[in-house]
């Protein structure tokens, strides 16, 4: 354990004036990161190669690194390290390590390199000098603008990367605890509420003056202020909730007499049995829906069958553009012909689904929203999965730039598909 005398000696060895001058320079170059930069608490450590962070917003600093690095480059390191924390690289790195079984030191180095590529592709310039040895996508001959998870799948460690073996931005970059970490109970760590407050203030600063921040930071701020939800889980949850509502899949049976029969001598009363719900999926096959979205719709059909217990025989699919076609039983989602390409009127799809026998307990509609909706509530629960439609000059209707389609009706549960998706009711 480090003694108080050793700590005092280390503190004296660190050129704090130089370190904090560099932080001020980083704030001047990236004012929207000021709250985060000042929230980092420096901790002196000779075991750290350069500077490193932990998930509790401590920044471990090597005195020797500070001595040999110009102030201008130190400013870039400040921005780099705080970016790891703002972008939750520790949480994301830990999740992808568990998902892919990445357990070794080399695997964590790959995660650190991938996280650096996500940060460094637009971090420097405009008053911020790139530190010596900074890893960029070009270093690995990869394109810019990707996320850590995408970069991680595009490269492997090899002899050409021996020069990067020193790289270690700490547990704040990949989620693996280091020997120098003070841990969650150590001094000067931020609470979860304080971390959220820092991220929110930074996101507000970026949103208030978006022209000063690169595109990557603007995307981050949008997600920080409006966190994306797991839309597949939301869609499955919406289907299960609709199927589990009052009257959904309920029937009476004498196979298990009601417990109330004991109070009525000589009579056998039926009990209420919950049968597996039937689901009809109406897929928008009009010309405004892309092939990629149709492929995504088929994936969602398979996910819907899992949401109702895997009973594919209880799921039917109705392709529909301006007119509904055959209601296909679900054997394999890949074998369903999604015929269409014309205009859109999903009212016929609703009508075809509700005329199926037996009638569905839930109707799920997968569409881009460019359709008239039924004027009255269907006699069963309804879930609408909306494919995203973004701005950027793309209109809903090229012949009428002012056209905006009607929103799904209030009686439908709505889930946005494909970009995180936030469920509404």
Wavefront OBJ file of the C-alpha trace (Angstrom):
o trace
v 0.000 0.000 0.000
v 1.299 3.456 -0.821
v 2.229 5.402 2.313
v 1.291 9.019 2.947
v 4.964 9.970 2.576
v 5.160 8.292 -0.841
v 1.957 10.005 -1.952
v 3.315 13.372 -0.907
v 6.517 12.682 -2.852
v 4.506 11.732 -5.928
v 2.377 14.867 -5.644
v 5.507 17.009 -5.517
v 6.882 15.184 -8.577
v 3.836 16.106 -10.680
v 3.974 19.440 -12.472
v 0.404 20.425 -11.666
v 0.774 23.908 -13.119
v 1.605 22.395 -16.491
v -1.155 19.799 -16.225
v -3.848 22.328 -15.311
v -2.626 24.826 -17.901
v -3.180 22.102 -20.471
v -6.695 21.519 -19.131
v -7.514 25.223 -19.504
v -6.249 25.093 -23.063
v -8.491 22.084 -23.692
v -11.472 24.038 -22.317
v -10.733 26.968 -24.623
v -10.524 24.648 -27.627
v -13.605 22.572 -26.674
v -15.795 24.771 -24.429
v -18.721 22.342 -24.636
v -16.587 19.791 -22.723
v -15.724 22.195 -19.888
v -18.057 20.609 -17.308
v -16.607 17.162 -17.973
v -12.980 18.330 -17.999
v -13.323 20.032 -14.624
v -15.194 17.014 -13.203
v -12.125 14.780 -13.715
v -10.068 14.423 -10.525
v -6.309 13.893 -11.153
v -4.574 11.101 -9.214
v -0.784 10.795 -9.398
v 0.485 7.310 -10.311
v 3.840 6.031 -11.567
v 2.203 2.791 -12.756
v 0.255 4.558 -15.506
v 2.089 4.790 -18.854
v 0.628 8.193 -19.742
v -2.823 9.290 -18.528
v -5.736 6.944 -17.856
v -9.257 7.163 -16.463
v -11.507 4.889 -14.429
v -15.330 4.679 -14.583
v -15.578 6.856 -11.457
v -14.124 9.907 -13.217
v -10.622 9.809 -11.769
v -7.742 10.616 -14.107
v -4.506 8.802 -13.240
v -1.476 10.796 -14.340
v 2.173 9.824 -14.799
v 4.490 12.674 -13.649
v 7.133 11.611 -16.178
v 4.587 11.760 -19.014
v 3.537 15.277 -18.028
v 7.197 16.384 -17.898
v 8.042 15.162 -21.406
v 4.806 16.172 -23.170
v 4.214 19.713 -24.493
v 1.241 21.606 -23.050
v -0.458 21.681 -26.443
v -0.410 17.881 -26.675
v -1.455 17.458 -23.042
v -4.591 19.460 -23.866
v -5.437 16.884 -26.518
v -4.878 14.043 -24.015
v -7.304 15.695 -21.551
v -9.992 15.796 -24.244
v -9.218 12.249 -25.327
v -9.491 10.752 -21.837
v -12.691 12.550 -20.869
v -14.216 11.439 -24.176
v -13.846 7.798 -23.102
v -16.020 8.489 -20.056
v -18.631 10.610 -21.807
v -19.103 7.954 -24.475
v -19.394 5.179 -21.869
v -16.549 3.158 -23.363
v -16.112 1.326 -20.057
v -19.703 0.092 -20.063
v -19.782 -0.624 -23.785
v -16.379 -2.325 -23.687
v -17.420 -4.573 -20.841
v -20.657 -5.530 -22.599
v -19.001 -6.401 -25.895
v -16.239 -8.316 -24.076
v -18.867 -10.519 -22.427
v -20.816 -10.872 -25.652
v -17.789 -11.966 -27.715
v -15.863 -13.738 -24.961
v -12.958 -11.277 -25.000
v -11.056 -12.039 -21.814
v -7.320 -11.649 -22.446
v -5.096 -8.591 -22.173
v -4.777 -8.513 -25.966
v -8.562 -8.439 -26.313
v -8.807 -5.456 -23.980
v -6.048 -3.710 -25.948
v -8.144 -4.192 -29.080
v -11.141 -2.630 -27.317
v -8.980 0.318 -26.229
v -7.671 0.811 -29.780
v -11.208 0.621 -31.221
v -12.428 3.168 -28.654
v -9.526 5.470 -29.542
v -10.465 5.257 -33.222
v -14.029 6.320 -32.405
v -12.746 9.358 -30.504
v -9.745 10.427 -32.553
v -11.315 10.509 -36.011
v -12.619 14.029 -35.314
v -11.071 15.025 -31.967
v -8.152 17.194 -33.054
v -7.641 20.353 -35.062
v -9.456 23.635 -34.498
v -7.124 24.637 -31.670
v -6.340 21.142 -30.393
v -2.996 19.502 -31.274
v -2.942 15.751 -31.900
v -0.790 14.037 -29.232
v 2.183 12.005 -30.388
v 1.222 8.378 -31.009
v -2.539 9.007 -31.127
v -4.321 6.106 -32.842
v -6.698 7.098 -35.642
v -8.717 5.006 -38.121
v -6.136 5.861 -40.782
v -3.507 4.190 -38.589
v -5.348 0.904 -39.183
v -6.353 1.794 -42.752
v -9.999 2.034 -41.734
v -12.575 4.647 -42.633
v -13.687 7.352 -40.227
v -17.048 7.850 -38.544
v -17.610 4.359 -37.102
v -18.348 3.312 -33.537
v -16.037 1.376 -31.238
v -18.044 -1.825 -31.732
v -17.705 -1.538 -35.522
v -13.977 -0.836 -35.462
v -13.422 -3.783 -33.120
v -14.735 -6.206 -35.731
v -12.565 -4.774 -38.520
v -9.050 -5.466 -37.237
v -6.942 -7.972 -35.335
v -3.697 -7.515 -33.437
v -0.539 -8.422 -35.311
v 3.160 -7.605 -35.706
v 2.275 -4.286 -37.358
v 0.690 -3.163 -34.072
v 3.599 -3.941 -31.760
v 4.166 -0.201 -31.388
v 0.728 0.104 -29.742
v 1.400 -2.354 -26.919
v 2.034 0.563 -24.519
v -1.461 1.944 -25.041
v -3.562 1.915 -21.883
v -6.291 4.482 -21.248
v -7.448 2.587 -18.158
v -10.629 0.878 -17.060
v -12.582 3.935 -18.224
v -11.761 2.918 -21.811
v -12.533 -0.812 -21.770
v -14.195 -1.704 -18.449
v -11.387 -3.928 -17.082
v -10.205 -2.837 -13.638
v -6.504 -1.894 -13.350
v -4.108 -2.396 -10.453
v -3.892 1.333 -9.870
v -7.656 1.898 -9.695
v -8.998 3.241 -6.390
v -12.301 1.458 -6.974
v -15.900 2.576 -6.334
v -15.221 3.308 -2.650
v -12.037 5.314 -3.196
v -11.761 9.041 -2.714
v -12.885 11.652 -5.229
v -15.100 9.376 -7.332
v -18.388 10.624 -8.784
v -21.729 9.059 -7.931
v -23.993 7.752 -10.703
v -26.189 10.841 -10.321
v -23.175 13.146 -10.630
v -21.973 11.315 -13.763
v -25.422 11.678 -15.337
v -25.427 15.368 -14.409
v -22.063 15.923 -16.123
v -23.204 14.157 -19.300
v -26.441 16.128 -19.355
v -24.636 19.479 -18.983
v -22.215 18.605 -21.778
v -25.052 17.486 -24.047
v -26.924 20.730 -23.333
v -23.824 22.734 -24.233
v -23.457 20.904 -27.540
v -27.129 21.285 -28.371
v -27.056 24.998 -27.515
v -24.200 25.695 -29.942
v -24.188 22.754 -32.361
v -22.029 24.499 -34.940
v -19.027 24.285 -32.631
v -19.090 20.492 -32.252
v -18.220 17.746 -34.764
v -20.977 15.510 -36.103
v -19.969 12.653 -33.811
v -20.460 14.800 -30.716
v -23.782 16.117 -32.009
v -25.034 12.545 -32.430
v -23.803 11.732 -28.935
v -25.605 14.762 -27.448
v -28.863 13.804 -29.150
v -28.684 10.310 -27.648
v -27.654 11.684 -24.243
v -30.667 14.009 -24.090
v -33.048 11.435 -25.621
v -31.609 7.992 -24.844
v -32.492 5.374 -27.474
v -34.511 2.452 -26.228
v -34.026 -1.197 -27.261
v -36.744 -1.236 -29.896
v -36.778 -5.010 -30.415
v -37.418 -5.498 -26.713
v -40.035 -2.756 -26.807
v -41.784 -4.373 -29.756
v -41.798 -7.770 -28.068
v -42.989 -6.198 -24.816
v -45.761 -4.334 -26.630
v -46.939 -7.559 -28.287
v -46.893 -9.475 -24.995
v -48.721 -6.660 -23.199
v -51.362 -6.493 -25.923
v -51.809 -10.266 -25.885
v -52.014 -10.284 -22.101
v -54.715 -7.637 -21.877
v -58.235 -8.330 -20.710
v -59.942 -10.735 -23.065
v -56.789 -11.591 -24.980
v -56.666 -15.369 -25.445
v -59.222 -16.083 -22.675
v -61.606 -19.034 -22.913
v -63.613 -21.293 -20.601
v -62.870 -24.981 -20.114
v -64.431 -27.864 -18.189
v -61.088 -29.678 -18.254
v -60.232 -27.952 -15.013
v -63.416 -27.155 -13.029
v -63.651 -23.815 -11.302
v -62.871 -23.691 -7.591
v -66.232 -21.985 -7.178
v -67.928 -25.320 -7.951
v -67.543 -26.226 -4.278
v -70.037 -23.484 -3.414
v -72.637 -24.795 -5.891
v -73.385 -28.439 -4.992
v -74.432 -30.572 -7.943
v -73.044 -28.155 -10.552
v -69.732 -28.159 -12.401
v -68.535 -24.679 -13.329
v -65.888 -24.096 -16.006
v -62.645 -22.286 -15.203
v -61.152 -19.475 -17.224
v -58.163 -20.617 -19.251
v -55.617 -18.418 -20.942
v -54.864 -19.805 -24.376
v -51.828 -18.725 -26.434
v -52.704 -15.491 -28.282
v -53.068 -15.364 -32.036
v -51.157 -12.605 -33.798
v -51.682 -11.237 -37.297
v -48.790 -9.196 -38.732
v -49.655 -6.697 -41.469
v -46.524 -5.754 -43.443
v -46.479 -2.583 -45.555
v -45.123 -3.639 -48.979
v -45.767 -0.339 -50.768
v -43.199 1.371 -52.955
v -42.154 3.757 -50.160
v -40.787 0.861 -48.073
v -37.251 -0.191 -48.995
v -35.993 -3.738 -49.520
v -33.872 -3.386 -46.379
v -36.967 -2.469 -44.370
v -38.867 -5.440 -45.777
v -35.991 -7.664 -44.719
v -36.126 -6.098 -41.275
v -39.881 -6.741 -41.181
v -39.302 -10.463 -41.708
v -36.830 -10.469 -38.810
v -39.462 -8.797 -36.649
v -42.003 -11.469 -37.596
v -39.634 -14.103 -36.211
v -39.117 -11.989 -33.073
v -42.906 -11.638 -32.673
v -43.323 -15.403 -32.790
v -40.803 -15.686 -29.962
v -42.681 -13.025 -27.986
v -45.782 -15.242 -27.956
v -43.971 -18.381 -26.868
v -42.565 -19.614 -30.181
v -45.951 -20.868 -31.504
v -45.456 -20.091 -35.198
v -48.789 -21.738 -35.977
v -50.490 -18.877 -34.117
v -48.877 -16.142 -36.263
v -50.093 -15.097 -39.710
v -48.623 -12.513 -42.086
v -50.637 -10.213 -44.366
v -48.593 -8.369 -47.051
v -50.383 -5.166 -48.010
v -49.817 -2.089 -50.181
v -53.032 -0.564 -51.529
v -54.773 -3.941 -51.178
v -54.329 -6.863 -48.805
v -53.350 -10.268 -50.097
v -53.317 -13.764 -48.658
v -52.882 -14.209 -44.909
v -49.858 -16.528 -44.823
v -49.390 -18.900 -41.891
v -45.937 -18.516 -40.376
v -43.785 -21.572 -41.026
v -40.532 -19.877 -41.935
v -40.450 -16.065 -42.097
v -37.972 -16.207 -44.998
v -40.498 -18.034 -47.167
v -43.237 -15.424 -47.039
v -43.676 -13.605 -50.395
v -43.831 -9.853 -49.735
v -45.593 -8.831 -52.939
v -46.436 -5.184 -53.478
v -44.748 -1.983 -54.566
v -47.767 0.198 -55.242
v -49.577 2.764 -53.112
v -50.423 2.358 -49.473
v -53.728 1.738 -47.745
v -53.320 -0.496 -44.729
v -57.021 -0.317 -43.926
v -57.470 -3.287 -46.257
v -54.718 -5.059 -44.339
v -56.566 -4.518 -41.077
v -59.780 -5.786 -42.693
v -58.066 -8.920 -44.065
v -56.409 -9.666 -40.717
v -59.652 -9.278 -38.754
v -61.541 -11.553 -41.189
v -59.149 -14.403 -40.443
v -60.609 -17.349 -38.582
v -59.998 -17.712 -35.768
v -59.777 -13.964 -35.256
v -56.425 -12.642 -33.969
v -56.007 -11.410 -30.417
v -53.354 -8.890 -31.556
v -52.704 -7.107 -34.854
v -49.125 -5.914 -35.434
v -48.555 -3.437 -38.276
v -45.029 -2.847 -39.668
v -45.049 0.294 -41.846
v -43.382 3.595 -42.661
v -46.598 5.368 -41.632
v -47.599 6.675 -45.076
v -51.093 5.239 -44.955
v -54.679 6.050 -43.987
v -55.709 4.407 -40.734
v -59.022 2.743 -39.770
v -61.572 5.257 -38.531
v -62.533 3.121 -35.538
v -60.694 0.985 -33.016
v -60.364 -2.674 -34.095
v -61.923 -5.282 -31.768
v -58.447 -6.395 -30.609
v -55.184 -4.885 -29.401
v -53.004 -3.136 -32.016
v -49.246 -2.560 -32.106
v -47.645 -0.363 -34.805
v -43.936 -0.688 -35.641
v -42.810 2.421 -37.543
v -39.793 2.348 -39.855
v -37.715 5.546 -39.460
v -38.034 8.457 -41.840
v -35.251 11.017 -41.453
v -34.914 14.589 -42.602
v -31.935 15.906 -44.470
v -33.893 16.993 -47.522
v -35.849 13.764 -47.990
v -39.572 14.429 -48.191
v -42.383 12.030 -47.457
v -43.834 12.873 -50.873
v -41.587 14.205 -53.632
v -44.618 15.697 -55.412
v -45.762 17.524 -52.272
v -42.882 18.617 -49.998
v -45.334 19.899 -47.377
v -47.126 16.561 -47.031
v -46.905 14.901 -43.614
v -48.760 11.604 -43.097
v -51.254 11.135 -40.286
v -49.819 9.787 -37.070
v -50.977 6.335 -35.946
v -54.239 6.536 -33.987
v -54.297 6.853 -30.209
v -55.628 3.336 -29.742
v -52.421 1.788 -31.122
v -49.227 1.113 -29.189
v -46.400 2.598 -31.301
v -42.747 1.528 -31.395
v -40.155 3.252 -33.609
v -38.073 0.617 -35.405
v -34.428 0.736 -36.394
v -32.822 3.687 -34.572
v -33.128 2.786 -30.922
v -36.873 3.419 -31.018
v -38.841 4.919 -28.173
v -42.213 3.393 -27.486
v -45.240 5.624 -27.180
v -48.820 4.856 -26.332
l 1 2 3 4 5 6 7 8 9 10 11 12 13 14 15 16 17 18 19 20 21 22 23 24 25 26 27 28 29 30 31 32 33 34 35 36 37 38 39 40 41 42 43 44 45 46 47 48 49 50 51 52 53 54 55 56 57 58 59 60 61 62 63 64 65 66 67 68 69 70 71 72 73 74 75 76 77 78 79 80 81 82 83 84 85 86 87 88 89 90 91 92 93 94 95 96 97 98 99 100 101 102 103 104 105 106 107 108 109 110 111 112 113 114 115 116 117 118 119 120 121 122 123 124 125 126 127 128 129 130 131 132 133 134 135 136 137 138 139 140 141 142 143 144 145 146 147 148 149 150 151 152 153 154 155 156 157 158 159 160 161 162 163 164 165 166 167 168 169 170 171 172 173 174 175 176 177 178 179 180 181 182 183 184 185 186 187 188 189 190 191 192 193 194 195 196 197 198 199 200 201 202 203 204 205 206 207 208 209 210 211 212 213 214 215 216 217 218 219 220 221 222 223 224 225 226 227 228 229 230 231 232 233 234 235 236 237 238 239 240 241 242 243 244 245 246 247 248 249 250 251 252 253 254 255 256 257 258 259 260 261 262 263 264 265 266 267 268 269 270 271 272 273 274 275 276 277 278 279 280 281 282 283 284 285 286 287 288 289 290 291 292 293 294 295 296 297 298 299 300 301 302 303 304 305 306 307 308 309 310 311 312 313 314 315 316 317 318 319 320 321 322 323 324 325 326 327 328 329 330 331 332 333 334 335 336 337 338 339 340 341 342 343 344 345 346 347 348 349 350 351 352 353 354 355 356 357 358 359 360 361 362 363 364 365 366 367 368 369 370 371 372 373 374 375 376 377 378 379 380 381 382 383 384 385 386 387 388 389 390 391 392 393 394 395 396 397 398 399 400 401 402 403 404 405 406 407 408 409 410 411 412 413 414 415 416 417 418 419 420 421 422 423 424 425
